[in-house]
Amino acid sequence: MTVYSRHESTLLNHPLCLALLQVFEHVPDTYFFVKDCDSKFLHGNRALLNRLGLKRVSEFAGTTDYDRYPKPVADQLVAGDQSIMVGRNPLIDHPEVLFDHSGRLEWHASSKYPILDHQDKPLGVTGITRPFSSGVSPGHPHRAAGEVIDFVSRNPTISLRVSELASQAGISERQLHRQFLDYVKLGPRDFIVRTRINAAASELRNSHEPIASLAEKYQFCDQSAFTRQFRKTLGTTPARYRESYRAGLPNT
């Protein structure tokens, strides 16, 4: 049984949290969470616990992004939480990557909302995340982008040309670019590069493959180019990212 402080209980019983929890508690492929002012997780729905390989909320409550991500990545996530609380404005369909319990990074759209008390003071943040490709039916306005996202995510190590991906999806390159900007807030080329970085990061975390080999495997011209893009995307170098896990960061 999870024991909450008075402040935490007030937060979890906030009308916004209660409403979202009732809606998303049993929705598959949609992950609901509540964080306090210090970006500490207080609650997650069943789908989120399953994704993390957890059985009970008590295993999740009290943890932070620093328990799952290297410091540069966690810094970005926590800074986003604080910005939402300070600005009192929600963040809608923001693209980000999340680990599952096996260490694989997957693209998600996150929507986060500030939780405010009756004096408009921030209590915390609540939100939902979902895989970008979930719910992309044949009639979906971003069907082509969803198909390309699935293909790129499954094949990050092969040579990929946007023109060929657009043709494969049955639309023009310009149309694909527009769909990507609308759906994931990134152009298709940027999405491909960041997906490759995410996949390489998973290997850095879970294997001993040399960094130079990973650079070649994920279609970068050399290790220097790979390192520059890795730092731009995740805020640290491949070597430091790997070292952060070898230094004892949990594998969940």
C-alpha positions in Angstrom: 0.0 0.0 0.0 1.3 3.4 -0.9 1.2 6.1 1.8 0.9 9.7 0.6 1.6 12.9 2.4 -1.2 15.5 2.9 0.1 17.5 -0.1 0.3 14.4 -2.3 -3.2 13.4 -1.3 -4.5 16.8 -2.2 -2.7 16.6 -5.5 -4.1 13.1 -6.4 -7.6 14.2 -5.4 -7.5 17.3 -7.6 -10.5 17.2 -10.0 -8.3 17.2 -13.0 -6.3 14.2 -11.8 -9.4 12.3 -10.8 -11.1 13.0 -14.1 -8.1 11.9 -16.2 -7.5 8.8 -14.0 -11.0 7.6 -14.5 -10.7 8.0 -18.2 -7.3 6.5 -18.8 -6.9 3.9 -16.0 -7.6 1.0 -18.3 -6.9 2.5 -21.8 -4.2 0.5 -23.6 -1.3 2.2 -25.2 -2.0 5.5 -23.4 0.1 6.2 -20.4 -1.2 8.5 -17.6 0.9 10.0 -14.8 0.9 12.5 -12.0 4.0 14.3 -10.7 4.4 16.7 -7.8 6.2 20.0 -7.8 9.6 18.3 -7.6 8.8 16.1 -10.7 8.4 13.1 -8.4 5.9 10.5 -9.8 2.9 9.9 -7.6 0.7 7.8 -9.8 0.6 6.0 -13.1 -2.1 4.0 -14.8 -2.0 0.3 -15.5 -0.7 0.7 -19.1 2.3 2.8 -17.8 3.1 0.3 -15.1 3.0 -2.5 -17.6 5.4 -0.6 -20.0 7.9 -0.2 -17.1 7.6 -3.8 -16.1 6.0 -2.9 -12.7 3.1 -4.6 -10.9 2.1 -2.0 -8.3 1.9 1.8 -8.0 4.0 1.5 -4.9 6.9 0.5 -7.0 6.5 3.6 -9.1 5.5 6.3 -6.6 8.4 8.3 -5.3 10.6 7.7 -8.3 11.8 10.4 -10.8 13.1 10.6 -14.3 16.6 10.5 -12.9 15.9 6.8 -11.8 15.4 5.9 -15.5 17.4 8.2 -17.7 20.9 9.6 -17.8 21.2 13.0 -16.2 21.2 15.1 -19.4 18.0 13.4 -20.6 16.3 13.6 -17.2 17.3 17.3 -16.9 15.4 18.0 -20.1 12.2 16.2 -18.9 12.3 17.9 -15.5 12.9 21.3 -17.1 9.8 20.7 -19.2 7.8 20.0 -16.1 9.0 23.1 -14.3 8.3 25.3 -17.4 4.7 24.0 -17.5 4.1 24.8 -13.8 5.8 28.2 -14.0 4.0 29.2 -17.2 0.7 27.7 -16.1 0.2 26.5 -19.7 -0.3 23.0 -21.0 2.1 21.3 -23.5 0.1 19.4 -26.2 1.4 16.5 -28.3 5.0 17.2 -27.6 7.4 14.6 -29.3 9.6 12.8 -26.9 11.2 9.3 -26.4 10.5 7.0 -23.5 12.2 3.8 -22.3 10.2 0.6 -21.9 11.2 -2.0 -19.4 13.6 -3.7 -21.8 15.6 -0.5 -22.4 14.1 0.3 -25.9 13.4 3.9 -26.7 10.1 4.6 -28.5 8.6 7.8 -29.9 5.6 9.2 -28.1 3.4 12.3 -28.1 3.1 13.8 -24.6 0.4 16.2 -23.4 1.1 17.7 -20.0 -1.1 20.0 -17.8 -0.3 22.1 -14.8 -2.2 21.2 -11.6 -3.1 24.4 -9.8 -4.7 25.1 -6.4 -7.6 27.5 -5.8 -5.0 30.3 -5.6 -3.6 29.4 -9.0 -0.4 28.1 -7.4 1.2 25.0 -9.0 0.8 21.7 -7.2 2.3 19.5 -9.9 1.9 18.1 -13.4 -0.4 15.5 -14.9 -0.4 14.2 -18.4 -0.7 11.4 -20.9 1.7 9.9 -23.4 0.9 7.7 -26.4 2.9 6.0 -29.2 2.8 8.2 -32.3 1.7 5.2 -34.4 -1.2 4.2 -32.2 -4.7 4.8 -33.7 -3.5 5.6 -37.2 -6.3 4.0 -39.2 -6.7 4.0 -43.0 -8.8 7.2 -42.7 -6.6 9.0 -40.3 -5.3 12.4 -41.6 -1.8 11.3 -40.7 -2.0 7.8 -42.1 1.1 8.2 -44.3 3.2 9.7 -41.6 2.1 6.9 -39.2 3.1 4.2 -41.8 6.5 5.9 -42.3 7.1 6.2 -38.5 6.4 2.5 -38.1 8.8 1.6 -41.0 11.6 3.9 -39.8 11.3 2.7 -36.2 11.6 -0.9 -37.4 14.5 -0.2 -39.8 16.8 2.4 -38.3 19.9 0.8 -39.6 19.1 0.8 -43.3 19.6 3.6 -45.8 16.5 5.7 -45.9 15.5 8.4 -48.5 12.5 10.6 -47.8 11.5 10.5 -51.5 11.3 6.7 -51.4 9.4 6.7 -48.1 6.9 9.2 -49.5 6.5 7.0 -52.6 6.0 3.9 -50.5 3.3 5.7 -48.5 1.6 6.9 -51.7 2.0 10.6 -51.3 4.4 13.3 -52.4 7.5 14.3 -50.5 6.0 17.7 -49.7 2.8 16.1 -48.4 4.8 13.7 -46.2 6.8 16.6 -44.8 3.6 18.5 -43.9 2.1 15.4 -42.2 5.2 14.9 -40.2 5.3 18.5 -39.0 1.7 18.4 -38.0 1.9 15.0 -36.4 5.3 14.8 -34.7 6.4 18.4 -34.9 9.5 17.3 -36.8 10.4 16.9 -40.5 10.9 13.4 -41.8 14.7 13.8 -42.1 15.0 15.0 -38.5 12.8 12.2 -37.4 15.0 9.6 -39.1 18.2 11.0 -37.5 16.6 11.2 -34.1 15.2 7.7 -34.4 18.7 6.4 -35.3 20.1 8.2 -32.3 17.5 6.7 -30.0 18.2 3.2 -31.3 21.9 3.7 -30.9 21.4 5.0 -27.3 19.6 1.7 -26.5 22.6 -0.2 -27.7 24.9 2.0 -25.8 22.9 1.2 -22.7 22.6 -2.6 -23.2 25.6 -3.7 -25.2 29.4 -3.3 -25.4 29.5 -2.6 -29.1 32.2 0.0 -29.9 30.9 3.6 -30.6 32.6 3.7 -34.0 30.7 0.5 -35.0 27.4 2.0 -33.9 28.1 5.1 -35.9 28.6 3.0 -39.0 25.6 0.7 -38.2 23.2 3.7 -37.9 24.3 5.3 -41.2 26.5 8.1 -39.9 29.5 9.0 -42.0 31.9 8.7 -39.1 32.2 8.7 -35.3 32.6 12.4 -35.1 29.4 13.1 -37.0 27.6 10.5 -34.8 28.9 12.2 -31.6 27.9 15.7 -32.7 24.3 14.5 -33.5 24.1 12.5 -30.3 25.1 15.5 -28.2 22.6 17.7 -30.1 19.8 15.2 -29.5 20.4 13.9 -26.0 22.6 16.6 -24.5 25.7 14.4 -23.9 28.2 12.3 -25.8 27.8 8.6 -26.6 30.7 7.8 -24.2 29.3 9.7 -21.3 25.8 8.3 -22.0 27.2 4.8 -21.8 29.3 5.6 -18.7 26.2 6.9 -16.8 24.7 3.4 -16.9 28.0 1.7 -16.0 28.2 4.0 -13.0 25.1 2.4 -11.6 22.0 3.9 -13.1 19.1 1.5 -12.7 18.1 -0.6 -15.7 14.3 0.1 -15.4 
